[in-house]
Amino acid sequence: MKSNKVYLYIFFLFFIIISLNAYGQKEGDRIIAIVGNDIILESDLQYQVQLYMRQNQLSQLNPAVIYKIFQQMVNEKIIIAKAIQDSIVVRPEEIDRELDYRLKSLLEQFGSEERIEEIYGMSLGKIKILLREDLREKLLSERIKRKRFPDGIKVTDKEVREFYQQFKDSLPPSSNEYEIAHIFIKRNVTDDEKKIAYEKAVLILDSIKNGYDFAELAKRNSDDIQSAKNGGDLGYARRGVFVKEFEEVLFTLNNPGDLSEIIETEFGYHIIKLTDKRGDQRRSSHILIAFPKLESNDLQTISLLKEIKSKIVSGDLKFEEAAEKYSQEAATKNKGGYLGFVPADRLDSNVISELDKLSPGEITDPIKIGDEKNYGYEIVKLISMAPSHKLTLEGDYERIKRYAEFIKEQEEIEKWIEELKNTIYVEIKY
């Protein structure tokens, strides 16, 4: 039996190496696994492998890692099949919230939409479609796991200490950590900025109604750079892909060629054209006129934060009171703006450079946070700083405990997946 598994593994690796050499060839896309009522295509695996390589800046990948990626995909499909089997439901609005959070995290990580598109190898619109399905499956997976492990995976003190003794030499060291609190104010769109964008959208809509070509106007005027290259084309999409305001209007258009009026979303003003219908899917094009960024709006926000800092420094206002009154970061404003100990690799470089100038108890000047399209300003109070160090039970018990819980959780999930294979159909096809 063991020799058969080894042979199967080697054959799989040979198959993957050959198929990756033909990456991008969609013709003859093969099914490489069937899990329940779902499938994994050769192109699905190729995409995950290429994404892993781009994210980790690798030019080639060990075949064993490719096989591990494939196994993870199969295991996740098994868990999702169990969720569907148990009638677990995820609402569209829950996916919307997760998608918004994920996109903001990607912007913080990579710095711009253009860099995100480069990493994923596709337009932001297609990334959103892909992420929406990934997030739906992620939420299904999380819920069925909570059902299976309602109290979570716990470890005893003895297990933590045994884990530390076994893995202490391979545990990653703690990075520099900053204990901080902040007051964040988002840069909101002003009426003047909306007026400028709206007036431009009106001129474009009038031009379309007077016979000008929609695609050419999109190429020249749309602020959705990726779709503009294709004349504003967004491809086919079902309900649940676009933001609510956009989607509500798109699905009221009945015939290919129908044109919307001007629609406002968080991104700006849109003009939508329905180009095709296919079952429950709609193919559309749009022209986006983003809200401009007037410098005066930024200066008002910066000035307010400087005034808040001045009152705190003079003793007229406590930092915690100011955070509760002014901060627009919902998760921390009622905690005095407290963010706790934050590893250096989770902070923007400009925040770190400002914090490194401070002594504990001092506050930064206003710092711009986010990318050019979605940002705000914050002032940050340095409470304390913990330098990078090798983990010890005495100083890092909770961190080590989390590592131990994670490893134990993976082991328990692997056992559970083996049980699920008795009730969920799995076929690996080579």
Summary of the structure (lengths in Angstrom):
residues: 430
radius of gyration: 25.7
end to end distance: 18.7
largest distance: 76.7
contacts: 1215
relative contact order: 0.13
helix: 53%
strand: 19%
